């Protein structure tokens, strides 16, 4: 058995045990259901233990499920996931450098659309513009999604805004009315960043090979968990709610919302989502400065278009801006 097969066996074992929580599965039944020897079941139980699953093992009675861990394991993500296809293959890790890098590697090796990579922690989590993404264990959600869109590469940038809408709809369930999108791909609550999106495209002249959409959400960080340089600008759901939030519920709802948005985007781009892009926008009607490469523009944000571009009323004309870093001018 290779590593992937061993992980899959662990997920299947957990799913099986979960069907009858508190009741023993005898060894013979486990072996026949999983079609493996007792030694393989024991090895899978040891991997479940590494993931902090609570199971009781009895030499004669068999094995029973006691409690799941507070971790993003593949079996927990799949348990109650309502998507049609997205996230049905989960590569879940305790710690990786960057889930986006791993997802890109899997995509290059042929991973199909909808495969996701998650991690409890990242040692080199990446943000936009070469920044780091603070990724401590047991507090955040770090997930990357493999996409293989049929549309042309020039339609890919709007995926960031599409993802931001799916994320805003998700987070709004925990903090209704306060979630905002700071174009193109930051999520804010009370003016502080709660989540970010890093969309990476691999394309050739004849089309897109794959897109990796990476999402980082600050869920259960306390204010003091953030490094001092982030404390003023970053927040977490816990900081805003004054209680912990269930990361699995958030991740599963986000995947469901993402799948719906992506199906619509694939046909209509952002045309159908523009009302929500506007509703969630932290920038509509605001005076901003925009830095894009060496170009700096100032003006009022008028609207967004179906490709996710920002429409900026500058001194003399309406500029259609497709990328850049926006700063709101304080009034
Ligand atoms: C940003 O706001 O600058 C984007 C942050 C994106 C962070 C996520 S966490 C999961 C995925 N893996 C990474 O290395 N980055 C993205």
Boltz pocket constraint, residues with backbone or C-beta under 6 A from the ligand:
constraints:
  - pocket:
      binder: B
      contacts: [[A, 97], [A, 98], [A, 99], [A, 100], [A, 101], [A, 122], [A, 124], [A, 125], [A, 126], [A, 127], [A, 128], [A, 129], [A, 131], [A, 132], [A, 133], [A, 141], [A, 142], [A, 143], [A, 144], [A, 185], [A, 186], [A, 195], [A, 196], [A, 197], [A, 198], [A, 214], [A, 215], [A, 216], [A, 217]]
      max_distance: 6.0
